[in-house]
Amino acid sequence: MNVKRIAIFASGSGTNAQNIIHYFSDNEAIEVDSLWSNKPKAYALSRAEANGVKTFVFNREQFYETEQIAQKLKERDIDLVVLAGFLWLVPDNLVENFRIINIHPALLPKYGGKGMYGMKVHQSVVDNKESETGISIHFVNKKYDEGELIFQAKCPVLQTDSPEEVATKVHELEYKHFPVVIEQILLPEGK
């Protein structure tokens, strides 16, 4: 059987990355091959290493001005690149050569685009008195948060909710749905 290989890109603490690693840890058809970060001190790297996942750190020049990342991903036979809290816009050479998905902590097209991530999104949801928010999982194209939508899940926002409470609800949706959607993309027939 041809094992499907995932490369996770993360810039921060890596809770989604760890959740994905755990979800696929006993899966014979899909494996998390590696975790990549643009931040040498990102806690996501420690989480990956603790789970026996190979890690790579890269800088802006390597990412945007060379083919090094694309070459390494090809060498590692990566089937899907998963952005899990990765904040840089993905360059054309990666978008054109790999299937890449991202998770966004809001219901796109609302609260998407450059600079809209993490607590900034949840603060905006609360400030605008939204009655619901959620997650969007989408394919990555050449613009922030504008790729084809794959999946959305919603949760209510109460008038009394703080941005932190909204974040907790959204994280629960991320942990519940992101690994399942990844699995459905890689194994569409449910094999």
BELGIHU-V880564 format. One line per field, one symbol per residue. phi: phi as a letter, one per 40 degrees, with the letter a starting at -180 (. if undefined). A space follows every 10 residues. Layout:
# BELGIHU-V880564
phi->???
This chain:
# BELGIHU-V880564
phi->.cccbbbcba bbcgccdccc dcdccbccbb bccabbacbd bdcdcccccc bgccbbbbbd cdcbbbcdcd ccccdcfcca cbcbgbbccc cdccdcbbcb bbbbcacdcc fbhdgcafcc ccccdcdcfc caaibbbacc bcbdfbcdcb abbbacbccc ccdcccdccc ddcdccbdcc cdccccbccg c
